[in-house]
Amino acid sequence: MTAMPAVRSTHRILAAASPIAIAVFVFGVSFGVLAIAAHLPAWSVVLMSALVFAGSAQFAALGVVAAGGGVLTAVLAGALLNLRFVATGIAIAGSLPGGRLLRALLAQLSIDESYAMSARAGPPGRPDGRTLLITGALLYGVWVVGTLIGAVLGPVLGDPKRLGLDAAFPAGFVALLWPMLGGRHAIRCAVAGVAVALALAPVTPPGVPLAGAAIVGLWLAR
């Protein structure tokens, strides 16, 4: 008989997520600074973080706007990047409480980092819903606050790339995923995803490579 995993306390979940929260906060500040540099109104920058809550999609949309692209193109770029959350949403659905509507609302807290934390905390194939919700709520708060600070202090802080702030998110995410690559099957899924993303990157719009990698990884992990 398989033993059920112990329920983690809120304090332990927050303690485990705090290093990631710091990185997300810095990433949010970077986004706020870059958005103000692109001449977006501060209120719209903060509202975007509060409603979208997806750093990669927001940066993709910001890049389109900064390059002179239209709003529709920016929205499409962000939507393509967020296609990968279809896979994580399917994986986490059975671990969230309530009916379909409540689960759909709670699933908005499922981002890359909160999902990875829940996958590590739960048994194989079933992410821990409580870990996802607590971690997601924490990261949502620091992301919005970080964006607000970046939008307000953007002219003072200067270019986040010059300060190295833009490296905080990818470095933190790699550190988060590294312990999950302990088995050959996990490594095989990761390598296949990377190969697909690299193959699609030169010939497809932003977001398609990540979506393709997510689909292949999910198919191999079935």
C-alpha positions in Angstrom: 0.0 0.0 0.0 1.4 3.4 -1.0 1.8 5.8 1.9 0.1 9.2 1.6 2.4 12.2 1.6 2.4 14.3 4.8 0.5 17.6 4.6 3.0 20.4 4.7 2.3 23.4 7.0 1.7 26.8 5.6 4.9 28.0 7.2 7.0 25.4 5.5 5.5 26.1 2.1 6.1 29.8 2.5 9.7 29.2 3.7 10.4 27.0 0.7 8.8 29.5 -1.7 10.5 32.6 -0.2 13.7 32.5 -2.4 11.5 32.2 -5.5 9.3 35.1 -4.2 12.4 37.3 -4.0 13.4 36.5 -7.6 9.8 37.1 -8.8 9.7 40.4 -6.9 13.0 41.6 -8.6 11.6 40.4 -11.9 8.4 42.4 -11.3 10.5 45.5 -10.6 12.3 44.9 -13.8 9.1 44.7 -15.7 7.8 47.9 -14.2 11.0 49.7 -15.1 11.0 48.5 -18.7 7.3 49.2 -19.2 7.8 52.8 -18.0 10.8 53.1 -20.3 8.5 52.0 -23.2 6.3 55.0 -22.3 3.4 53.0 -21.0 1.2 54.6 -18.3 2.1 53.4 -14.8 -1.6 52.5 -14.0 -1.8 50.3 -17.1 1.5 48.5 -16.2 0.3 47.6 -12.7 -3.2 46.7 -14.0 -1.6 44.3 -16.5 0.4 42.5 -13.8 -2.8 42.3 -11.6 -4.9 40.8 -14.4 -2.4 38.8 -16.5 0.1 37.5 -13.8 2.4 35.9 -16.3 5.9 37.4 -16.5 7.0 35.8 -19.8 3.8 36.8 -21.6 3.9 40.3 -20.2 7.5 40.7 -21.3 6.6 39.4 -24.8 3.7 41.8 -25.1 5.9 44.6 -23.9 8.6 43.8 -26.4 6.1 44.0 -29.2 4.8 47.4 -28.0 8.3 48.7 -27.5 9.2 47.7 -31.1 6.2 49.6 -32.4 3.8 46.7 -32.9 0.1 47.0 -32.4 -2.0 45.9 -29.4 -3.4 42.9 -31.2 0.0 41.6 -32.0 1.2 42.1 -28.4 -1.9 40.2 -27.1 -1.2 37.4 -29.6 2.4 37.1 -28.5 1.4 36.9 -24.9 -1.3 34.4 -25.6 1.0 32.1 -27.5 3.5 32.1 -24.6 0.7 31.1 -22.2 -0.4 28.1 -24.2 1.9 26.0 -22.1 -0.5 26.5 -19.1 -3.1 24.4 -20.8 -0.8 21.4 -20.0 -0.2 22.4 -16.4 -3.9 23.2 -15.9 -4.8 19.7 -17.0 -2.3 18.3 -14.6 -3.4 20.4 -11.6 -7.2 20.2 -12.1 -7.8 17.2 -10.0 -5.8 18.6 -7.1 -7.9 21.8 -6.6 -11.0 22.0 -4.4 -14.5 22.9 -5.4 -16.5 22.7 -8.6 -15.4 23.6 -12.1 -15.9 27.4 -11.7 -13.9 27.6 -8.5 -11.2 25.3 -9.9 -11.0 27.5 -13.0 -10.5 30.6 -10.8 -8.0 29.0 -8.5 -6.0 27.7 -11.5 -5.1 31.3 -12.3 -2.5 30.9 -9.5 -0.8 28.1 -11.4 2.3 29.7 -13.0 5.6 28.0 -13.8 7.1 28.4 -10.3 4.0 27.5 -8.3 3.3 24.5 -10.5 6.9 23.3 -10.1 6.7 23.6 -6.3 3.4 21.7 -6.3 4.8 19.0 -8.5 7.7 18.5 -6.2 5.5 18.4 -3.1 2.9 16.0 -4.4 3.2 12.3 -5.3 4.2 11.4 -8.8 1.7 12.5 -11.4 -0.4 14.5 -8.9 0.8 18.0 -7.9 -0.1 19.2 -4.4 -3.0 21.7 -4.7 -2.4 23.3 -1.3 1.2 24.0 -2.1 0.2 25.5 -5.5 -2.4 27.8 -4.0 -0.2 29.1 -1.1 2.8 29.5 -3.4 0.8 31.1 -6.2 -0.9 33.6 -3.8 2.5 34.6 -2.4 4.0 35.1 -5.9 1.0 37.0 -7.1 1.4 39.5 -4.3 5.1 40.1 -4.8 4.7 40.3 -8.6 2.1 43.0 -8.4 4.0 44.9 -5.6 7.3 44.6 -7.6 5.6 45.9 -10.7 4.2 48.9 -8.8 7.6 49.8 -7.3 9.3 49.4 -10.7 6.7 51.6 -12.3 7.0 54.3 -9.7 10.8 54.2 -9.4 11.6 53.3 -13.0 13.3 56.7 -13.9 15.5 56.4 -10.8 16.5 52.8 -11.2 17.5 53.0 -14.8 17.9 50.1 -17.2 17.4 46.7 -15.4 19.5 45.0 -18.0 22.4 47.2 -17.0 21.9 46.3 -13.4 21.5 42.6 -14.2 18.0 42.4 -12.8 16.6 40.6 -15.9 18.7 37.5 -15.0 17.0 36.9 -11.7 14.0 35.1 -13.1 15.7 32.6 -15.4 18.4 31.8 -12.9 15.8 31.2 -10.2 13.6 29.0 -12.4 16.6 26.8 -13.5 17.5 26.4 -9.8 13.9 25.4 -9.1 13.7 22.8 -11.9 17.1 21.2 -11.4 16.1 18.9 -8.5 13.2 17.6 -10.6 15.7 16.1 -13.2 16.7 13.2 -11.0 15.5 10.4 -13.2 16.2 9.3 -16.7 12.6 9.7 -17.7 12.5 13.3 -16.5 15.7 14.1 -18.3 14.4 12.5 -21.5 11.3 14.8 -21.3 13.4 17.9 -20.6 15.8 17.2 -23.4 13.0 16.5 -25.9 11.3 19.8 -24.9 14.5 21.7 -25.4 15.1 20.2 -28.8 11.6 21.0 -30.0 11.9 24.6 -28.7 15.3 25.1 -30.4 14.0 23.7 -33.6 10.9 25.9 -33.6 12.5 29.1 -32.4 13.9 30.3 -35.7 10.8 29.6 -37.8 7.8 30.3 -35.5 6.4 33.4 -33.7 7.2 33.9 -30.0 5.4 31.5 -27.7 5.1 28.6 -30.2 8.5 27.1 -29.3 7.5 27.0 -25.6 4.0 25.6 -26.4 5.6 22.9 -28.6 8.1 22.0 -25.9 5.2 21.7 -23.3 3.2 19.5 -25.6 6.1 17.1 -26.3 7.1 17.0 -22.7 3.5 16.2 -21.6 3.2 13.5 -24.2 6.4 11.8 -23.2 5.5 12.1 -19.5 2.2 10.3 -19.9 
